[in-house]
Amino acid sequence: MRQIKNNNDEMNYFSSDFKLGILGGGQLGKMLLTETRKFDITTLVLDPSNEAPAQFGANKFFTGSLMDYETVYQFGKMCDAITIEIENVNLDALDKLEEEGHIVFPSPKTLRLIQNKGKQKDFYVDNNIPTSKHQRFVDLNDLKKSLEKDELEFPFVWKCAQFGYDGNGVKICRSTMDLMNLPEVECIAEEMVPFKNELSVIIARNVKGDVKTYPVVEMEFHPEANQVEYVICPARIDEEVAQLAIETALQVSKAFHHVGLLAVEMFQTENDDILVNEVAPRPHNSGHHTIEASYTSQFENHLRSILNLPLGNTDSKVAGIMVNLVGEEGFSGPVIYENIEKIMAIDGVTPHIYGKKETRPFRKMGHVTIVNEDMTEARKIAEEVKNSIRVISVQ
């Protein structure tokens, strides 16, 4: 007899036969498994790579395509509840599993709106959510025709509609030269908006509709790779701007009716307006600092949300800064973390190594969190960490 309900007919997730499935076994899955281990929740993970970072923390690990209907469906049938750590999964399989009574969060309906960036942008417009102007194109050729007809003007931000991540699939286009080597795929062109800061708010929402927001963070980006270098919490912005960012994120959350985490990335314009850039319905790079800096980490609150448990305290205990560890340019091969002992000697510094054996330029290999009572001191230490540690390989 499977022990999934307790004597009060409530779901019993802890030390029971309940099985949670995670689609995706990357670093987000690995960090989510820290929380399932803490609560003794049986967890199954599916990932296309047999070297996925999450393989060691799961109770059972399966290798297979996340986009293949049959693979995702058969995996899901073994689970009572299914969640994701990456958006690019087969939604038809999740539809079927949901129909058959499996818990699926975020829902396939929510994921359909988010998976395609063109649909996502249209959704903001339809729901009066502030966002930059955009145009959708079936492919690059369609976009070029619009330029020829003067229906589109340089400069603009080109984004592929699907399968982009960590700065891949995004390019600033200032002339026709910038269109060279872009793939012939469905895409969008967004108006370039002058902005002061890139901000993010992570929202946790459970099945009952209880909602909690993490403090606004600011993100500093690498100029070439279009990847986040630093996440700074709390953001160094005026209280009025922070409040507007939280209100806007809550508006987005309400429109999507999501369950789980929703990371809302936003621009603070030169006029201190807030524009929504894009969202992720899962744990997010802009929330990694919460493991050390918050009372409840984003990963624990994602778990609490999808299992309809009470949400944890999202307040920060101290100022937190996250530094992404990415592969250095010019190095590919078995990874070496140079000077890691040096940064570990600094108070308040915690490295997280994701378990990827091979490095390559700009590949996310880990992150380092710096916590300190004093934000200025934390930022100074973060700079020292960034300049000290190198993610390289034997040449």
N, C-alpha and C positions, 0 to 999 in steps of 0.2 A: 504494500500500500504506500503510495507516494505521499509524504508528509509536507503538503504545500499550505495547508490551512491549520490555524491553531483552534483551540476550543471555542473562541469567540467568532469563528468563521472569518477571521482575518488572514490575509496572506502571511505565511511564515517563510521568510527569506533566509533566515540565519540558521546555519548548521542543519539545513533541511535538504530535501530532494529537489528543491527549486533550482532551475538552471537558467542563467542569464547568458545570452549569446551576444558577442561583440563582432560586428562586421568591420574588419580592419585591425591589423596587429602592429601598427607603427608605435611611435613614442607616446602618442595620446592614449592608445590602448594599454601600453605598458604602465603608464602612470595611473590610469583608471583601475588597473588590477591591484595596485597598492591598497586601494579602498575596499575592493571585493575581498581581498585577503584579510584585511582588518576586521571585516564583518562576517567572515567565513561564508561567503556566498559562492556557490559553485558556478564557475565561469568557463564558457567555451568560446574560442576565438577562431575566426576564419580570415586568412590573408593569402594573397597570391605568392608571397615569398616564403621559402622554407628557412630564411634567415631573419624573419620578422622579429623586432625587439620584444613583442608581447608573448612570444612562444613559451618562455620559461615561467611566466607568472600565472598562466592559465591552467585550469584543471585538465582541459583537453584542447589541443591545438590542431587545426585542420588547414591544409593547403589547397587553395582553389580560387578561381576568378570571382571577384565580387560583382562583376557585371553579367555573369552567366546565370540565367533563370534557374535552371535545375540545381546548380551548385548551391545557390543562396537558399532556394526553397527547401532542399533536403537538409541543409545545415539548420535552418530555422525550425524545422519540424522536431529537432532534438531539444529545442529550447522552449521555456515557458514565456520568456520575454526577450526581445531583441533590441539592441541599440547600435549606434554607429560611432566610428571615430573618423570617418571620411564620408563625404556626401555622394561620391560616385559609386553607387551600388545599384543593383537591379531592383527597380521599384515595383515591377509587375509581380515579382516573387514576394515582396513585402505585402503588397495588396492581398495576395492569396492567403498568406499566413495570418494577416489581420482578420480576414473573412472567417478563417478557421478557428479564431478565438485566441490566437497568440497576442501577447502585449507587444506592440511595436511603437517605440518612441525614439526620435521624432517620427511622426506619422508619415506614410508615403505621400499623403496630400501636401503636407508642409514641405517635404523634400522636393516635390515636383516644382513648387514655386521658387525654390532656392537653387536647385541644381543648374538651371539655365539662367545665366546672368541677364539675358534679355527679358525673360519672364519676370525675374526678380525686380528689375528696374521698372517695368510696366506696373508691377504690383504696388510699388511705392507711389507712382503717379496716381493710380486708381484709388489709393487709400489716403491721398493728400498728405503723404509723408515727404518732408523736404529732401530733395536729392538733386544732383546736377542733371542738366538736360542731356538726353541721349537719343541716338537713332539706332535701329536694329537692321542688320543686313544678313541675307542668306549665306553670303560668302564674301571673300575679299574682292572678287570681280564686281559684285553688286555695289560694294563700297566705292570702288574706283569710278563706277558709272555716276554715282551721286556727286563725286568730286568734279567730274567733267561737266555735269549739269549745274554746278554751283549750288547744289542742295546741301553740301557739306563743305566746311572750310577748315583749313589748318589754322592753328594747331588743335589737336584733339588727343584723347587717350583711347587707344585701341585695346579692346579686351576680347579674347575668344569667349564664346558663350558658354562653353562647357570644358571641364577637365583642367582648368587652370588652378594653380596653387603656388603659395610662397613666392609670388612675383612672376612665376611662369605664366605666359598667356596675357601679359600686360606690356604695352609699349607706348611711350609718348611719341606721337607722330607730328613733326613740324614741317615736313616736305615729302614729296613723292619718294625720295631716297629712303625714307624711313619705312616705306611699305614693302621694300625689297626683303625677301626671305620670310615674310609673314605667311603663315599657312592658309590654304584655301578652305577655311572653315566658317561656320556661322559665327558672327561677331557683332560687337556693338562699338559705336564711337561715342565717347562721352565728352562733354564740354570741359575744357581745362579750367578749373576754378582756382584762383589764387587763395591760398590758405595759410594760416599761422601754424596750426597744429593738426596732427592726426590723432584722434582720440578713440577710445573703445570703452564700452560698458558691457559687462556680462550680467545677464539676467537669468536667475533660476526660477522655474515655474513647475509646480507639480500638477498632478492630475486634478486635484481639488481646485486648482486655480490660485493657490497661494503663490505669491511672488516676492522675491528678494533681489536687490541689485547690489553688485559690488561697486566700490568707489570708482570714479572715472580714472582711467589711466591715459597717459600720453605715450605715443610711440615715435621713436626716432629711427629713421630708415637708412639703410646703406644706399648711397647715391647710384651705384651701378646695378646691384643685384635686385633692387626693389624689394629687399627683405628687411624685416624689423631687426635693428641692432640692439636697441634698448627699449624696455617697457618700464615706465616710471609711474609709481603709485604712492601717493596720490598725484594726479596731474597738476603741473604748476600753472594753474589757470584761475581766473576770478571765480568766486563762488556762484555768481549769476550764470556764468557760462557752464559751469559744472552742473548746475541745476537744470539748465536747458537741455544739456546732453542726456541727463538721466530721464527727463520727461519725454524726450524724443525717442530714446531707446524703449521706454515703456509703451509708447504709442506703437512702435514696430512690433513689440512682443504681443500686444493685444490683437493686432491685425493678423498675425500669423497663427494665433491660438496654439503655439508650440508647447510641448512638454519636454522638459530637460533644460539644458542650457541654451541660451542664444547670445552669441557674441555680436554686438552691433558696432561696426567700425564707422567712424564719422569724421568729417572735416570741420574744423573751426575756421570759418572764413575770416578775411581781413576785417569784416564788419561785425565779427562775433556772432554770426548766424551759425547754425548747425545744419550740415547736410549729411544724409546717410550715404555711405559709400557702398558697403555690402555687409552681409551677415553670414554667420556660420552657426548651425544648429547643434553644437557639440562643444566639448572642451576646446580651448583656443590658446594659441601662443601668447595672447595678451593677458592670460590668466595664470601663467605658470608660477608667478611670484606668490600666488595665494597659498601654495603648499607651506611656505615658511612664514609669510607675512600676515596671513588672515587667520581668523578663528576657525573657519571651515574652508577647506580648499575647494576650488572649482570642481575637482574630480569627485569629491565626496558629495557635493551638492547636485552634481549631475545624476549620481546614483540615487540620492534621496528623492530627486524630482521624478525620475522615470518609474520608481517603485512606490510613488505616492506616499512617501514618508515625510515627517515634519522637516522643513528646511532648516539648515544650520545658519549660524550667525555669519554674515558676510563682511562684518567690520574688519578693518586692519588692526593688528596688534602694534605694528611698527611700520615705518616707511620701508617700501620694498622696491628694488630695481632688479629686473631680469636682463641678463646679457646673453644673447644667442651665441652658441658656439657653432660656427660653420666652417666647412673645409676651406683652407687657404688656397688661393689661386696658385697654380703651378704644381699642385700635389694631388696625386691619385694613387690609391693603393692601400695596404694595411695601415690603419690609423695609429698615430702617436700623439698623445696630449702633452706637448712640451710645456714645462713650467707649471704643471698642475699642483705640484707640492708647494710652490711659491705662493700661489693664491690661496691655498688651503691654510696657510699660516696666518691669514688675515681674519680678524674677528668678524663674525657675521656673514662669512662667505661659504656658500654650499654649492658644489658642482653636482649636476645631474648628467650622467653619461647614458645615452640612449641604447647603446649596445649594437650600433652599426659597425661592423668590422672594417668596412672599406670607406675611405674618405674620397671625396672629389670636390672640385671647386664649388663653393657656396652650398654644399649639402649640409642640412641641419644634422649635427652630430650630438648635440647636447645643449644645455644652458647652465648658467650660473646665476644664483640668486644672492643678492646682497641685502641684508636687513640692518637697519640702524635707526636709532631714535631721531637722528638728525638727517633730513633729506639732503642737505648740501654735502655732508660727509659721505652719505651713501652714494651720491653721484660721483664724488671724487674717487671713491674706492672702485666703483664700476668702471671708470676710465682706466684705472690702474690694472684691473682684471683684464679688460679688453686688450690693453697694450702688452700684457705679460703672457697670457696663455696663447699657444699656437696649435691649431689642428692641422697636422702635417702627416707625411708618411716617409718611409725610408726611400731615398732616391737612388 
